Amino acid sequence: MSITTEKALATGVDVGGAAQRTDPALAAPRRTLPTPLRRTGRVLLAVFTRTVAIGLLLAVWETAPRLALVDRTFLPPFSEVAVAWWRLLLDGQLAEHTQASLGRSLTGFGLAVVLAVPLGLLIGWYRPLADLLGPLLEVFRNTAALALLPVFVLLLGIGETSKISIVLYACTWPILLNTISAVRSVDPTLLRLARSMDLPAPRIFQKVILPASVPTVFTGIRLAGAVAILVLVAAEMVGAKAGLGYLVNASQFNFAIPDMYAGIITISAIGVGFNQLLVALERRFTSWRTPTGN
């Protein structure tokens, strides 16, 4: 019999029980939730975290006018705005104005992407082209799009062409400038490694410049997506007969305040949805990146 066992017997300690308590292999198994339940819990927690602020805002919006904290004539409760939004949806006005605004904004935004991304890549890659166009870019990048709205209306009229053109102009600059910055900020080590392998310039541009530029280019595209909605709404308030900007302006003029807020909510929802779509596309095209955090 070992000395440890003799001491244990002398002191009345249950050796088998102590071993059973201390041995991890004999310990009781931990009870954990099944994987689907854990995933569902994480999803519900994420949804709650992301919606709690919106819920608090809507609660304040609903109660503040009813408690006379603000004049409900100018800020009606959210429930009245929701009723107005549903009425506009049922009679087809909301769909008509939304379709008109989306057609204009997506057309101008798409044209801006098609034109600005290739031009930004060329300007960022070829220094002589950047030196040639640099002063011109500095002039127009510092000229606000809305300041040129009367010019677009005078030159192109009050029809669809002027509204699409002002969206195209406003969206071009975030995409163009971010694309130029993306090309110029590529890691020099990657370029030296590519040149050390005797790769021709077109292959370096294809294999190194383009993949490294994608995240920053998408940043400019997302900024342009927000600009497309904002500039279009302002343009639709001048000489338009359809569109969400026209709906907001006409409702304010006719003192249909719930309808005005319904149009504003629709504009915000479109902006959020469009941004989420661009985020999903960015993740799709940058799936090769290693995430830096949770």
Disulfide bonds with the S-S distance in Angstrom:
none
